Amino acid sequence: MARRFGDVKVEEIKQLIETLPIKLVEADKTLTREAARIKATKPMAYADCFAVALARLRKAELYTGDPEFKVVEKEVRVVWL
């Protein structure tokens, strides 16, 4: 974002995001190990493996428009945007 739109726009977006009902989750050992297991078996970016791991551990839906998540559709509920 900073490269494309500059620091001022990044700060605006950051402030907007802080108003949303989003909870940050720390990457503890349990989450990190689950993400590593997924990375070892799926052709996914490591950061995306954390999203899958969190959805799996919390029995939650994963909202995305990224086609990379098609490989985990049978393991977690993916809601396509």
Backbone torsions as a table, in degrees:
resi	resn	phi	psi	omega
1	MET	NA	-43.4	-176.9
2	ALA	-63.3	-42.2	179.6
3	ARG	-63.6	-39.6	-174.7
4	ARG	-83.9	-39.6	-172.3
5	PHE	-116.8	-13.8	178.5
6	GLY	95.8	164.5	-175.4
7	ASP	-66.1	-33.6	-179.5
8	VAL	-63.6	-44.8	179.2
9	LYS	-65.4	-38.7	178.1
10	VAL	-60.4	-42.6	179.5
11	GLU	-65.2	-39.4	177.2
12	GLU	-60.9	-45.7	-179.2
13	ILE	-65.9	-41.5	178.3
14	LYS	-58.7	-45.3	179.3
15	GLN	-64.1	-39.0	177.4
16	LEU	-63.2	-45.9	-179.8
17	ILE	-60.1	-38.7	-179.2
18	GLU	-64.7	-18.1	178.0
19	THR	-85.6	-12.8	-177.9
20	LEU	-81.4	154.4	179.6
21	PRO	-79.9	68.4	-177.9
22	ILE	-112.9	134.5	177.5
23	LYS	-110.0	125.9	176.0
24	LEU	-79.3	139.2	-179.5
25	VAL	-118.8	126.3	178.1
26	GLU	-69.4	144.6	177.2
27	ALA	-85.4	83.4	179.5
28	ASP	-79.4	-178.0	-177.1
29	LYS	-61.6	-41.7	-178.5
30	THR	-62.1	-48.3	-180.0
31	LEU	-64.9	-42.8	-178.9
32	THR	-64.5	-41.2	177.9
33	ARG	-65.2	-40.5	178.1
34	GLU	-64.5	-42.1	177.5
35	ALA	-62.8	-39.3	178.7
36	ALA	-65.3	-38.9	176.8
37	ARG	-61.4	-42.1	179.9
38	ILE	-66.1	-44.3	-179.3
39	LYS	-60.8	-34.6	-178.9
40	ALA	-69.3	-20.9	-174.2
41	THR	-119.6	-9.0	-176.7
42	LYS	-126.9	144.4	177.6
43	PRO	-81.8	71.5	-176.5
44	MET	-129.4	155.5	172.0
45	ALA	-64.6	144.7	-177.4
46	TYR	-59.0	-40.8	179.0
47	ALA	-61.5	-39.5	178.0
48	ASP	-66.2	-31.4	177.3
49	CYS	-62.9	-32.1	176.9
50	PHE	-66.3	-39.7	178.3
51	ALA	-63.0	-43.6	178.9
52	VAL	-65.5	-43.8	-179.7
53	ALA	-60.6	-43.6	179.6
54	LEU	-64.2	-43.9	177.9
55	ALA	-61.5	-41.6	-179.5
56	ARG	-65.5	-47.7	-177.6
57	LEU	-67.2	-34.0	-179.0
58	ARG	-93.7	-1.1	-176.1
59	LYS	53.1	48.8	-175.2
60	ALA	-113.9	166.1	174.2
61	GLU	-83.7	149.7	178.2
62	LEU	-115.0	118.5	-178.3
63	TYR	-97.9	125.5	-178.3
64	THR	-161.1	162.3	170.7
65	GLY	-118.6	3.9	-175.8
66	ASP	-82.4	116.5	-178.1
67	PRO	-63.0	-14.9	178.1
68	GLU	-59.5	-24.9	-177.2
69	PHE	-79.6	-3.9	178.2
70	LYS	-59.2	-30.2	-177.2
71	VAL	-70.9	-10.0	-179.8
72	VAL	-116.9	10.2	-178.1
73	GLU	-57.4	-29.0	-179.1
74	LYS	-85.1	-9.4	-176.7
75	GLU	-104.0	-32.3	177.4
76	VAL	-136.5	155.8	178.1
77	ARG	-78.4	114.6	178.7
78	VAL	-102.4	126.5	175.5
79	VAL	-104.6	116.7	-174.0
80	TRP	-85.8	129.7	177.4
81	LEU	-98.4	NA	NA
